[in-house]
Amino acid sequence: MDRASLASAIFYRDPLAAFGWLEKAFGFEPAMMITDPDGGLAHAQMSFGNGYVMIGSEWADYTKSPASIGGKNSQAVHVNLDSDVDAHCARATAAGAEIVQAPTDQFYGDRTYRARDPEGHVWTFAENKRPFSAEESAAATGLKIELFS
């Protein structure tokens, strides 16, 4: 497996439950699981497309699940789908995800939805529906958009 250039680590109170739920709800594929002598999850990786997320416990005072800090998120994971964001949302809903934003067409050509997992992490899923230009986006929003290559 090629290593992705960038990955995210997500912390859970119950990382073993999260591991199973992320597979069922979002279609992440188990890639690695390391357990401690007591059977607890020490580290896990789940792949999606050419990227992956690491799943871990609250192993230090600076690694907390939103469930441990009043539901606050200091980051969100954005996942690009190859197709059918609406079906993906339906799968997540059936697995118990709280849909924070229903699938919506965005001015920049994506159709996105946002879902909260059982411990409060907010995930964004997007499917690109059409190409867009910086000029088109600037006209739609009134914002100055600069692209860097």
Phi, psi and chi 1 to 4 in degrees:
 res  aa     phi    psi   chi1   chi2   chi3   chi4
   1 MET       -  131.1  165.1  176.1   22.5      -
   2 ASP   -70.5  142.3  -69.5  -27.5      -      -
   3 ARG   -80.6  131.7  -73.1 -176.9   57.8  101.7
   4 ALA   -68.6  150.7      -      -      -      -
   5 SER   -71.3  -25.9  -62.6      -      -      -
   6 LEU  -144.4  138.1 -175.8   66.2      -      -
   7 ALA  -143.4  163.7      -      -      -      -
   8 SER  -118.4  147.3 -174.2      -      -      -
   9 ALA  -109.9  128.7      -      -      -      -
  10 ILE  -117.1  132.3  -46.7  -64.9      -      -
  11 PHE  -105.4  136.9  -53.9  110.0      -      -
  12 TYR  -132.3  150.0  -72.1   91.9      -      -
  13 ARG   -65.1  -41.3  -74.3 -179.8  177.4  174.2
  14 ASP  -122.7   79.6 -173.0  -12.5      -      -
  15 PRO   -65.8  -28.2   22.4  -30.7      -      -
  16 LEU   -66.7  -42.5 -155.3   50.2      -      -
  17 ALA   -65.1  -40.1      -      -      -      -
  18 ALA   -62.4  -40.0      -      -      -      -
  19 PHE   -55.7  -49.4 -171.1   85.1      -      -
  20 GLY   -67.6  -40.3      -      -      -      -
  21 TRP   -67.3  -41.0 -169.8   87.8      -      -
  22 LEU   -63.9  -33.5  -67.8  168.5      -      -
  23 GLU   -68.2  -47.6 -179.9  180.0   14.2      -
  24 LYS   -67.3  -46.4  178.3 -179.5  176.9 -176.7
  25 ALA   -80.6  -44.1      -      -      -      -
  26 PHE  -110.9   -7.3  -63.7  154.3      -      -
  27 GLY    79.6   18.4      -      -      -      -
  28 PHE   -66.9  145.2  -68.6    1.9      -      -
  29 GLU  -104.3  127.9  -64.1 -179.8   11.2      -
  30 PRO   -57.4  131.9  -24.6   35.2      -      -
  31 ALA  -120.2  -34.6      -      -      -      -
  32 MET  -159.3  142.9  173.5 -164.9  -60.5      -
  33 MET  -142.1  129.9 -178.7 -177.7  -69.1      -
  34 ILE  -119.8  123.5  -58.2  169.9      -      -
  35 THR  -112.5  153.4   53.6      -      -      -
  36 ASP   -86.9  175.1   62.5   27.0      -      -
  37 PRO   -59.4  -22.0  -26.2   35.6      -      -
  38 ASP   -90.3    1.6  -62.1  -37.5      -      -
  39 GLY    88.4    3.0      -      -      -      -
  40 GLY   -78.0  153.4      -      -      -      -
  41 LEU   -78.1  118.5 -169.0  139.2      -      -
  42 ALA   -90.3  -36.7      -      -      -      -
  43 HIS  -165.1  144.0  174.9   80.0      -      -
  44 ALA  -147.1  155.9      -      -      -      -
  45 GLN  -131.0  141.0  -67.3 -178.9    3.3      -
  46 MET  -129.7  133.6  -57.9 -172.3   83.4      -
  47 SER  -100.1  155.9   62.2      -      -      -
  48 PHE  -152.2  116.1 -165.6   95.0      -      -
  49 GLY    59.7 -130.3      -      -      -      -
  50 ASN   -99.1   14.0   63.1   -4.3      -      -
  51 GLY  -119.2  179.5      -      -      -      -
  52 TYR  -155.2  161.2   68.2   95.3      -      -
  53 VAL  -121.4  147.0  -67.2      -      -      -
  54 MET   -99.9  136.9  -65.2  176.3  -82.8      -
  55 ILE  -113.5  128.4  -52.2  -59.2      -      -
  56 GLY  -145.0  175.0      -      -      -      -
  57 SER   -92.5  177.5   64.6      -      -      -
  58 GLU   -81.1   77.8  -62.3  177.9  -37.6      -
  59 TRP   -88.3   -8.8   55.9  -88.0      -      -
  60 ALA  -145.2  167.2      -      -      -      -
  61 ASP   -66.7  -14.0   64.7   -8.8      -      -
  62 TYR  -104.8    7.3   56.9   84.9      -      -
  63 THR  -115.9  102.0   59.8      -      -      -
  64 LYS  -129.4  146.3  -61.8  -67.3  179.5 -164.2
  65 SER   -78.6  149.4  164.8      -      -      -
  66 PRO   -54.8  -27.8  -27.9   36.5      -      -
  67 ALA   -63.3  -22.2      -      -      -      -
  68 SER   -95.2   -7.3  -64.4      -      -      -
  69 ILE  -131.5   42.4   53.9  173.4      -      -
  70 GLY    69.1   23.9      -      -      -      -
  71 GLY    82.1    3.0      -      -      -      -
  72 LYS   -72.6  146.4  -55.4  -68.5 -174.9 -143.3
  73 ASN  -118.3  133.6  -82.6 -123.8      -      -
  74 SER  -101.6   -1.9   63.6      -      -      -
  75 GLN  -159.4  163.9   56.2   85.7   40.0      -
  76 ALA  -137.3  145.3      -      -      -      -
  77 VAL   -96.3  130.9  179.3      -      -      -
  78 HIS  -107.9  126.1 -176.8   97.7      -      -
  79 VAL  -120.0  125.1 -179.5      -      -      -
  80 ASN   -89.8  126.2  -69.3  -48.4      -      -
  81 LEU   -98.0  150.1  -56.4  173.6      -      -
  82 ASP   -76.5  -30.5  -70.5  -28.5      -      -
  83 SER  -162.9  161.6   63.8      -      -      -
  84 ASP    50.1   64.2 -149.7  -13.9      -      -
  85 VAL   -61.0  -31.6   70.9      -      -      -
  86 ASP   -67.1  -41.5  -67.3  -85.5      -      -
  87 ALA   -65.9  -37.6      -      -      -      -
  88 HIS   -62.4  -42.7 -166.5  -86.4      -      -
  89 CYS   -62.2  -41.8 -178.3      -      -      -
  90 ALA   -62.4  -40.1      -      -      -      -
  91 ARG   -62.8  -45.9  174.0 -175.2 -179.9  153.2
  92 ALA   -63.0  -41.2      -      -      -      -
  93 THR   -62.4  -44.4  -59.7      -      -      -
  94 ALA   -62.4  -28.9      -      -      -      -
  95 ALA   -85.9   -1.5      -      -      -      -
  96 GLY   101.8    9.7      -      -      -      -
  97 ALA   -67.7  142.7      -      -      -      -
  98 GLU   -85.6  119.6  174.5 -167.8  -12.4      -
  99 ILE   -83.2  112.5  -55.7  -55.1      -      -
 100 VAL   -82.6  -35.0  178.1      -      -      -
 101 GLN  -141.1  121.1  175.1 -154.2  -44.8      -
 102 ALA   -65.6  159.9      -      -      -      -
 103 PRO   -52.9  127.2  -28.6   37.6      -      -
 104 THR  -140.3  136.9  -54.2      -      -      -
 105 ASP   -73.7  131.6  -68.2  -27.0      -      -
 106 GLN  -103.7  154.8  -55.7  -62.3  -29.8      -
 107 PHE   -62.3  -23.3   69.6   87.8      -      -
 108 TYR   -90.9   11.4   47.6   84.2      -      -
 109 GLY    98.7   -6.8      -      -      -      -
 110 ASP   -95.6  155.2  -76.5    0.4      -      -
 111 ARG  -111.6  123.5 -177.1  165.5  176.2   79.3
 112 THR  -128.2  157.3   65.1      -      -      -
 113 TYR  -142.0  159.9   82.6   93.6      -      -
 114 ARG  -124.0  139.1  -71.9 -173.6  176.4   82.4
 115 ALA  -134.4  143.4      -      -      -      -
 116 ARG  -103.1  129.7 -170.2 -179.5  -41.6  -90.2
 117 ASP   -82.0  174.9   72.1   23.0      -      -
 118 PRO   -58.6  -23.8  -29.5   37.9      -      -
 119 GLU  -100.2    2.9  -71.4 -159.0   24.5      -
 120 GLY   104.1   -1.9      -      -      -      -
 121 HIS   -67.0  135.5  -64.1  -79.6      -      -
 122 VAL  -100.0  128.4  175.2      -      -      -
 123 TRP  -116.3  140.0  -59.5   76.1      -      -
 124 THR  -111.9  132.4  -58.1      -      -      -
 125 PHE  -120.1  135.6  -65.5   90.2      -      -
 126 ALA  -136.3  145.6      -      -      -      -
 127 GLU  -125.5  126.1  175.3 -172.0    1.4      -
 128 ASN   -76.2  125.7 -174.2 -103.8      -      -
 129 LYS  -104.0  -27.0  -65.5  -65.6 -147.5  175.3
 130 ARG  -160.2  151.2   62.6  176.8  177.2   77.8
 131 PRO   -68.0  157.1   16.1  -19.8      -      -
 132 PHE  -141.7  161.6   70.4   96.6      -      -
 133 SER  -118.7  159.3   67.3      -      -      -
 134 ALA   -61.2  -37.6      -      -      -      -
 135 GLU   -63.5  -44.4  -65.3   79.6   14.5      -
 136 GLU   -62.1  -42.9  178.7 -176.0   10.0      -
 137 SER   -65.5  -42.4  -64.6      -      -      -
 138 ALA   -62.4  -41.9      -      -      -      -
 139 ALA   -64.8  -37.3      -      -      -      -
 140 ALA   -72.7  -29.1      -      -      -      -
 141 THR  -109.8  -22.0   64.0      -      -      -
 142 GLY    77.5   11.1      -      -      -      -
 143 LEU   -98.9  151.8  -60.0  172.0      -      -
 144 LYS   -81.8  124.6  178.8 -178.2  176.9 -177.0
 145 ILE  -118.1  122.9  -61.8  173.1      -      -
 146 GLU  -115.1  132.2  -62.2  178.4   74.8      -
 147 LEU  -106.2  137.7  -60.2  176.7      -      -
 148 PHE  -118.2  135.8  -57.1   94.8      -      -
 149 SER  -103.1      -   40.5      -      -      -
